[in-house]
């Protein structure tokens, strides 16, 4: 019998502001419950290359 995939997925968050400026984007990994939050997540995280908190968006 095949195993069912869980409802919790590992996602990657990437800095959006660094991409616009052509700098190195920081990336974080996190988990999310796809049943409760099917849309893409946006969180404020620290970007060590820019040395400030920026908006990080979920990427594929």
PDB file of N, CA, C and O in Angstrom:
ATOM      1  N   UNK A   1       0.835  -1.171   0.000  1.00  0.00           N
ATOM      2  CA  UNK A   1       0.000   0.000   0.000  1.00  0.00           C
ATOM      3  C   UNK A   1       0.890   1.249   0.000  1.00  0.00           C
ATOM      4  O   UNK A   1       1.880   1.314   0.728  1.00  0.00           O
ATOM      5  N   UNK A   2       0.534   2.216  -0.807  1.00  0.00           N
ATOM      6  CA  UNK A   2       1.335   3.433  -0.941  1.00  0.00           C
ATOM      7  C   UNK A   2       1.102   4.351   0.248  1.00  0.00           C
ATOM      8  O   UNK A   2       0.009   4.405   0.813  1.00  0.00           O
ATOM      9  N   UNK A   3       2.166   5.079   0.616  1.00  0.00           N
ATOM     10  CA  UNK A   3       2.072   6.043   1.704  1.00  0.00           C
ATOM     11  C   UNK A   3       1.455   7.336   1.196  1.00  0.00           C
ATOM     12  O   UNK A   3       1.765   7.784   0.092  1.00  0.00           O
ATOM     13  N   UNK A   4       0.589   7.932   1.992  1.00  0.00           N
ATOM     14  CA  UNK A   4       0.026   9.236   1.646  1.00  0.00           C
ATOM     15  C   UNK A   4       1.012  10.327   2.018  1.00  0.00           C
ATOM     16  O   UNK A   4       1.710  10.231   3.027  1.00  0.00           O
ATOM     17  N   UNK A   5       1.064  11.347   1.210  1.00  0.00           N
ATOM     18  CA  UNK A   5       1.924  12.484   1.543  1.00  0.00           C
ATOM     19  C   UNK A   5       1.263  13.292   2.645  1.00  0.00           C
ATOM     20  O   UNK A   5       0.038  13.407   2.698  1.00  0.00           O
ATOM     21  N   UNK A   6       2.078  13.845   3.517  1.00  0.00           N
ATOM     22  CA  UNK A   6       1.560  14.627   4.632  1.00  0.00           C
ATOM     23  C   UNK A   6       1.012  15.968   4.188  1.00  0.00           C
ATOM     24  O   UNK A   6       1.199  16.387   3.046  1.00  0.00           O
ATOM     25  N   UNK A   7       0.341  16.626   5.097  1.00  0.00           N
ATOM     26  CA  UNK A   7      -0.228  17.936   4.815  1.00  0.00           C
ATOM     27  C   UNK A   7       0.759  19.055   5.094  1.00  0.00           C
ATOM     28  O   UNK A   7       0.506  20.211   4.755  1.00  0.00           O
ATOM     29  N   UNK A   8       1.886  18.714   5.711  1.00  0.00           N
ATOM     30  CA  UNK A   8       2.913  19.706   6.021  1.00  0.00           C
ATOM     31  C   UNK A   8       4.035  19.582   5.002  1.00  0.00           C
ATOM     32  O   UNK A   8       4.567  18.494   4.786  1.00  0.00           O
ATOM     33  N   UNK A   9       4.389  20.689   4.381  1.00  0.00           N
ATOM     34  CA  UNK A   9       5.432  20.713   3.356  1.00  0.00           C
ATOM     35  C   UNK A   9       6.571  21.623   3.772  1.00  0.00           C
ATOM     36  O   UNK A   9       6.374  22.592   4.505  1.00  0.00           O
ATOM     37  N   UNK A  10       7.765  21.300   3.297  1.00  0.00           N
ATOM     38  CA  UNK A  10       8.932  22.154   3.507  1.00  0.00           C
ATOM     39  C   UNK A  10       8.952  23.169   2.373  1.00  0.00           C
ATOM     40  O   UNK A  10       8.848  22.800   1.204  1.00  0.00           O
ATOM     41  N   UNK A  11       9.086  24.444   2.716  1.00  0.00           N
ATOM     42  CA  UNK A  11       9.083  25.515   1.719  1.00  0.00           C
ATOM     43  C   UNK A  11      10.381  26.307   1.817  1.00  0.00           C
ATOM     44  O   UNK A  11      11.088  26.236   2.823  1.00  0.00           O
ATOM     45  N   UNK A  12      10.688  27.061   0.767  1.00  0.00           N
ATOM     46  CA  UNK A  12      11.859  27.938   0.739  1.00  0.00           C
ATOM     47  C   UNK A  12      11.378  29.375   0.635  1.00  0.00           C
ATOM     48  O   UNK A  12      10.526  29.697  -0.194  1.00  0.00           O
ATOM     49  N   UNK A  13      11.930  30.235   1.482  1.00  0.00           N
ATOM     50  CA  UNK A  13      11.623  31.666   1.466  1.00  0.00           C
ATOM     51  C   UNK A  13      12.832  32.409   0.927  1.00  0.00           C
ATOM     52  O   UNK A  13      13.957  32.184   1.375  1.00  0.00           O
ATOM     53  N   UNK A  14      12.600  33.305  -0.045  1.00  0.00           N
ATOM     54  CA  UNK A  14      13.698  34.057  -0.654  1.00  0.00           C
ATOM     55  C   UNK A  14      13.427  35.548  -0.552  1.00  0.00           C
ATOM     56  O   UNK A  14      12.284  35.990  -0.672  1.00  0.00           O
ATOM     57  N   UNK A  15      14.484  36.323  -0.331  1.00  0.00           N
ATOM     58  CA  UNK A  15      14.380  37.779  -0.197  1.00  0.00           C
ATOM     59  C   UNK A  15      13.955  38.403  -1.525  1.00  0.00           C
ATOM     60  O   UNK A  15      14.536  38.108  -2.570  1.00  0.00           O
ATOM     61  N   UNK A  16      12.945  39.263  -1.481  1.00  0.00           N
ATOM     62  CA  UNK A  16      12.459  39.916  -2.695  1.00  0.00           C
ATOM     63  C   UNK A  16      13.188  41.225  -2.977  1.00  0.00           C
ATOM     64  O   UNK A  16      13.371  41.593  -4.138  1.00  0.00           O
ATOM     65  N   UNK A  17      13.601  41.924  -1.939  1.00  0.00           N
ATOM     66  CA  UNK A  17      14.246  43.232  -2.118  1.00  0.00           C
ATOM     67  C   UNK A  17      15.652  43.099  -2.702  1.00  0.00           C
ATOM     68  O   UNK A  17      16.069  43.940  -3.498  1.00  0.00           O
ATOM     69  N   UNK A  18      16.378  42.067  -2.323  1.00  0.00           N
ATOM     70  CA  UNK A  18      17.733  41.873  -2.838  1.00  0.00           C
ATOM     71  C   UNK A  18      17.702  41.534  -4.326  1.00  0.00           C
ATOM     72  O   UNK A  18      18.589  41.944  -5.075  1.00  0.00           O
ATOM     73  N   UNK A  19      16.693  40.791  -4.753  1.00  0.00           N
ATOM     74  CA  UNK A  19      16.544  40.450  -6.181  1.00  0.00           C
ATOM     75  C   UNK A  19      16.374  41.709  -7.029  1.00  0.00           C
ATOM     76  O   UNK A  19      16.962  41.828  -8.104  1.00  0.00           O
ATOM     77  N   UNK A  20      15.569  42.642  -6.538  1.00  0.00           N
ATOM     78  CA  UNK A  20      15.321  43.887  -7.283  1.00  0.00           C
ATOM     79  C   UNK A  20      16.597  44.712  -7.428  1.00  0.00           C
ATOM     80  O   UNK A  20      16.807  45.359  -8.453  1.00  0.00           O
ATOM     81  N   UNK A  21      17.450  44.690  -6.401  1.00  0.00           N
ATOM     82  CA  UNK A  21      18.688  45.469  -6.413  1.00  0.00           C
ATOM     83  C   UNK A  21      19.859  44.738  -7.053  1.00  0.00           C
ATOM     84  O   UNK A  21      20.926  45.323  -7.238  1.00  0.00           O
ATOM     85  N   UNK A  22      19.671  43.460  -7.394  1.00  0.00           N
ATOM     86  CA  UNK A  22      20.738  42.688  -8.014  1.00  0.00           C
ATOM     87  C   UNK A  22      21.769  42.170  -7.029  1.00  0.00           C
ATOM     88  O   UNK A  22      22.871  41.788  -7.425  1.00  0.00           O
ATOM     89  N   UNK A  23      21.421  42.154  -5.749  1.00  0.00           N
ATOM     90  CA  UNK A  23      22.325  41.645  -4.723  1.00  0.00           C
ATOM     91  C   UNK A  23      22.032  40.171  -4.449  1.00  0.00           C
ATOM     92  O   UNK A  23      21.086  39.601  -4.993  1.00  0.00           O
ATOM     93  N   UNK A  24      22.852  39.571  -3.605  1.00  0.00           N
ATOM     94  CA  UNK A  24      22.674  38.171  -3.242  1.00  0.00           C
ATOM     95  C   UNK A  24      21.433  38.024  -2.365  1.00  0.00           C
ATOM     96  O   UNK A  24      21.362  38.648  -1.306  1.00  0.00           O
ATOM     97  N   UNK A  25      20.440  37.204  -2.780  1.00  0.00           N
ATOM     98  CA  UNK A  25      19.251  37.020  -1.943  1.00  0.00           C
ATOM     99  C   UNK A  25      19.512  35.985  -0.855  1.00  0.00           C
ATOM    100  O   UNK A  25      20.176  34.975  -1.085  1.00  0.00           O
ATOM    101  N   UNK A  26      18.988  36.250   0.314  1.00  0.00           N
ATOM    102  CA  UNK A  26      19.093  35.261   1.390  1.00  0.00           C
ATOM    103  C   UNK A  26      17.916  34.306   1.269  1.00  0.00           C
ATOM    104  O   UNK A  26      16.840  34.684   0.804  1.00  0.00           O
ATOM    105  N   UNK A  27      18.129  33.061   1.694  1.00  0.00           N
ATOM    106  CA  UNK A  27      17.073  32.048   1.635  1.00  0.00           C
ATOM    107  C   UNK A  27      16.942  31.367   2.981  1.00  0.00           C
ATOM    108  O   UNK A  27      17.936  31.088   3.651  1.00  0.00           O
ATOM    109  N   UNK A  28      15.714  31.105   3.366  1.00  0.00           N
ATOM    110  CA  UNK A  28      15.391  30.379   4.575  1.00  0.00           C
ATOM    111  C   UNK A  28      14.481  29.217   4.215  1.00  0.00           C
ATOM    112  O   UNK A  28      13.751  29.288   3.226  1.00  0.00           O
ATOM    113  N   UNK A  29      14.513  28.144   5.006  1.00  0.00           N
ATOM    114  CA  UNK A  29      13.566  27.050   4.832  1.00  0.00           C
ATOM    115  C   UNK A  29      12.645  27.020   6.037  1.00  0.00           C
ATOM    116  O   UNK A  29      13.044  27.356   7.153  1.00  0.00           O
ATOM    117  N   UNK A  30      11.414  26.615   5.797  1.00  0.00           N
ATOM    118  CA  UNK A  30      10.406  26.556   6.839  1.00  0.00           C
ATOM    119  C   UNK A  30       9.395  25.489   6.452  1.00  0.00           C
ATOM    120  O   UNK A  30       9.505  24.878   5.389  1.00  0.00           O
ATOM    121  N   UNK A  31       8.417  25.266   7.308  1.00  0.00           N
ATOM    122  CA  UNK A  31       7.342  24.326   6.989  1.00  0.00           C
ATOM    123  C   UNK A  31       6.013  25.055   7.048  1.00  0.00           C
ATOM    124  O   UNK A  31       5.868  26.061   7.743  1.00  0.00           O
ATOM    125  N   UNK A  32       5.048  24.535   6.309  1.00  0.00           N
ATOM    126  CA  UNK A  32       3.707  25.097   6.384  1.00  0.00           C
ATOM    127  C   UNK A  32       2.697  23.997   6.139  1.00  0.00           C
ATOM    128  O   UNK A  32       2.975  23.024   5.438  1.00  0.00           O
ATOM    129  N   UNK A  33       1.532  24.159   6.718  1.00  0.00           N
ATOM    130  CA  UNK A  33       0.427  23.237   6.526  1.00  0.00           C
ATOM    131  C   UNK A  33      -0.328  23.703   5.287  1.00  0.00           C
ATOM    132  O   UNK A  33      -0.945  24.769   5.300  1.00  0.00           O
ATOM    133  N   UNK A  34      -0.285  22.913   4.215  1.00  0.00           N
ATOM    134  CA  UNK A  34      -0.890  23.357   2.949  1.00  0.00           C
ATOM    135  C   UNK A  34      -2.406  23.311   2.980  1.00  0.00           C
ATOM    136  O   UNK A  34      -3.059  23.926   2.138  1.00  0.00           O
ATOM    137  N   UNK A  35      -2.974  22.593   3.937  1.00  0.00           N
ATOM    138  CA  UNK A  35      -4.434  22.562   4.045  1.00  0.00           C
ATOM    139  C   UNK A  35      -4.961  23.870   4.645  1.00  0.00           C
ATOM    140  O   UNK A  35      -6.007  24.365   4.225  1.00  0.00           O
ATOM    141  N   UNK A  36      -4.243  24.429   5.623  1.00  0.00           N
ATOM    142  CA  UNK A  36      -4.671  25.663   6.272  1.00  0.00           C
ATOM    143  C   UNK A  36      -4.241  26.911   5.505  1.00  0.00           C
ATOM    144  O   UNK A  36      -4.932  27.928   5.547  1.00  0.00           O
ATOM    145  N   UNK A  37      -3.091  26.844   4.796  1.00  0.00           N
ATOM    146  CA  UNK A  37      -2.539  28.001   4.091  1.00  0.00           C
ATOM    147  C   UNK A  37      -2.132  27.597   2.672  1.00  0.00           C
ATOM    148  O   UNK A  37      -0.946  27.384   2.420  1.00  0.00           O
ATOM    149  N   UNK A  38      -3.074  27.488   1.747  1.00  0.00           N
ATOM    150  CA  UNK A  38      -2.712  27.090   0.384  1.00  0.00           C
ATOM    151  C   UNK A  38      -1.985  28.196  -0.394  1.00  0.00           C
ATOM    152  O   UNK A  38      -1.264  27.897  -1.346  1.00  0.00           O
ATOM    153  N   UNK A  39      -2.160  29.462  -0.007  1.00  0.00           N
ATOM    154  CA  UNK A  39      -1.510  30.572  -0.703  1.00  0.00           C
ATOM    155  C   UNK A  39      -0.045  30.673  -0.298  1.00  0.00           C
ATOM    156  O   UNK A  39       0.380  30.065   0.685  1.00  0.00           O
ATOM    157  N   UNK A  40       0.718  31.437  -1.056  1.00  0.00           N
ATOM    158  CA  UNK A  40       2.141  31.616  -0.757  1.00  0.00           C
ATOM    159  C   UNK A  40       2.323  32.533   0.437  1.00  0.00           C
ATOM    160  O   UNK A  40       1.560  33.478   0.639  1.00  0.00           O
ATOM    161  N   UNK A  41       3.343  32.239   1.222  1.00  0.00           N
ATOM    162  CA  UNK A  41       3.599  32.967   2.467  1.00  0.00           C
ATOM    163  C   UNK A  41       4.611  34.084   2.232  1.00  0.00           C
ATOM    164  O   UNK A  41       5.547  33.932   1.447  1.00  0.00           O
ATOM    165  N   UNK A  42       4.414  35.209   2.924  1.00  0.00           N
ATOM    166  CA  UNK A  42       5.375  36.312   2.944  1.00  0.00           C
ATOM    167  C   UNK A  42       5.702  36.597   4.408  1.00  0.00           C
ATOM    168  O   UNK A  42       4.802  36.846   5.210  1.00  0.00           O
ATOM    169  N   UNK A  43       6.983  36.563   4.755  1.00  0.00           N
ATOM    170  CA  UNK A  43       7.418  36.843   6.113  1.00  0.00           C
ATOM    171  C   UNK A  43       8.569  37.839   6.094  1.00  0.00           C
ATOM    172  O   UNK A  43       9.321  37.914   5.123  1.00  0.00           O
ATOM    173  N   UNK A  44       8.701  38.601   7.170  1.00  0.00           N
ATOM    174  CA  UNK A  44       9.852  39.492   7.316  1.00  0.00           C
ATOM    175  C   UNK A  44      10.943  38.715   8.021  1.00  0.00           C
ATOM    176  O   UNK A  44      10.757  38.248   9.145  1.00  0.00           O
ATOM    177  N   UNK A  45      12.091  38.576   7.355  1.00  0.00           N
ATOM    178  CA  UNK A  45      13.234  37.852   7.899  1.00  0.00           C
ATOM    179  C   UNK A  45      14.475  38.722   7.724  1.00  0.00           C
ATOM    180  O   UNK A  45      14.461  39.703   6.980  1.00  0.00           O
ATOM    181  N   UNK A  46      15.534  38.354   8.413  1.00  0.00           N
ATOM    182  CA  UNK A  46      16.782  39.110   8.349  1.00  0.00           C
ATOM    183  C   UNK A  46      17.602  38.675   7.139  1.00  0.00           C
ATOM    184  O   UNK A  46      17.792  37.481   6.907  1.00  0.00           O
ATOM    185  N   UNK A  47      18.088  39.649   6.369  1.00  0.00           N
ATOM    186  CA  UNK A  47      18.973  39.388   5.246  1.00  0.00           C
ATOM    187  C   UNK A  47      20.375  39.826   5.662  1.00  0.00           C
ATOM    188  O   UNK A  47      20.632  41.024   5.777  1.00  0.00           O
ATOM    189  N   UNK A  48      21.294  38.869   5.893  1.00  0.00           N
ATOM    190  CA  UNK A  48      22.630  39.244   6.359  1.00  0.00           C
ATOM    191  C   UNK A  48      23.465  39.979   5.318  1.00  0.00           C
ATOM    192  O   UNK A  48      24.404  40.687   5.682  1.00  0.00           O
ATOM    193  N   UNK A  49      23.153  39.830   4.039  1.00  0.00           N
ATOM    194  CA  UNK A  49      23.908  40.522   2.993  1.00  0.00           C
ATOM    195  C   UNK A  49      23.552  42.008   2.952  1.00  0.00           C
ATOM    196  O   UNK A  49      24.415  42.846   2.694  1.00  0.00           O
ATOM    197  N   UNK A  50      22.281  42.336   3.208  1.00  0.00           N
ATOM    198  CA  UNK A  50      21.838  43.728   3.229  1.00  0.00           C
ATOM    199  C   UNK A  50      21.873  44.312   4.645  1.00  0.00           C
ATOM    200  O   UNK A  50      21.750  45.524   4.824  1.00  0.00           O
ATOM    201  N   UNK A  51      22.040  43.452   5.641  1.00  0.00           N
ATOM    202  CA  UNK A  51      22.112  43.825   7.056  1.00  0.00           C
ATOM    203  C   UNK A  51      20.857  44.538   7.549  1.00  0.00           C
ATOM    204  O   UNK A  51      20.934  45.531   8.272  1.00  0.00           O
ATOM    205  N   UNK A  52      19.689  44.011   7.141  1.00  0.00           N
ATOM    206  CA  UNK A  52      18.411  44.536   7.623  1.00  0.00           C
ATOM    207  C   UNK A  52      17.317  43.491   7.402  1.00  0.00           C
ATOM    208  O   UNK A  52      17.517  42.500   6.699  1.00  0.00           O
ATOM    209  N   UNK A  53      16.160  43.732   8.014  1.00  0.00           N
ATOM    210  CA  UNK A  53      15.019  42.848   7.835  1.00  0.00           C
ATOM    211  C   UNK A  53      14.305  43.203   6.536  1.00  0.00           C
ATOM    212  O   UNK A  53      14.059  44.377   6.258  1.00  0.00           O
ATOM    213  N   UNK A  54      13.972  42.185   5.741  1.00  0.00           N
ATOM    214  CA  UNK A  54      13.309  42.388   4.460  1.00  0.00           C
ATOM    215  C   UNK A  54      12.180  41.367   4.310  1.00  0.00           C
ATOM    216  O   UNK A  54      12.077  40.418   5.087  1.00  0.00           O
ATOM    217  N   UNK A  55      11.345  41.578   3.307  1.00  0.00           N
ATOM    218  CA  UNK A  55      10.245  40.660   3.024  1.00  0.00           C
ATOM    219  C   UNK A  55      10.781  39.459   2.252  1.00  0.00           C
ATOM    220  O   UNK A  55      11.467  39.616   1.242  1.00  0.00           O
ATOM    221  N   UNK A  56      10.466  38.271   2.730  1.00  0.00           N
ATOM    222  CA  UNK A  56      10.848  37.022   2.071  1.00  0.00           C
ATOM    223  C   UNK A  56       9.581  36.320   1.606  1.00  0.00           C
ATOM    224  O   UNK A  56       8.640  36.145   2.380  1.00  0.00           O
ATOM    225  N   UNK A  57       9.560  35.915   0.331  1.00  0.00           N
ATOM    226  CA  UNK A  57       8.407  35.263  -0.270  1.00  0.00           C
ATOM    227  C   UNK A  57       8.708  33.792  -0.519  1.00  0.00           C
ATOM    228  O   UNK A  57       9.852  33.400  -0.750  1.00  0.00           O
ATOM    229  N   UNK A  58       7.661  32.998  -0.465  1.00  0.00           N
ATOM    230  CA  UNK A  58       7.795  31.570  -0.755  1.00  0.00           C
ATOM    231  C   UNK A  58       8.058  31.361  -2.252  1.00  0.00           C
ATOM    232  O   UNK A  58       7.383  31.958  -3.091  1.00  0.00           O
ATOM    233  N   UNK A  59       9.037  30.515  -2.582  1.00  0.00           N
ATOM    234  CA  UNK A  59       9.323  30.177  -3.968  1.00  0.00           C
ATOM    235  C   UNK A  59       9.084  28.693  -4.160  1.00  0.00           C
ATOM    236  O   UNK A  59       8.947  27.950  -3.188  1.00  0.00           O
ATOM    237  N   UNK A  60       9.034  28.257  -5.415  1.00  0.00           N
ATOM    238  CA  UNK A  60       8.798  26.837  -5.698  1.00  0.00           C
ATOM    239  C   UNK A  60       9.978  25.998  -5.332  1.00  0.00           C
ATOM    240  O   UNK A  60       9.946  24.779  -5.505  1.00  0.00           O
TER     241      UNK A  60
END
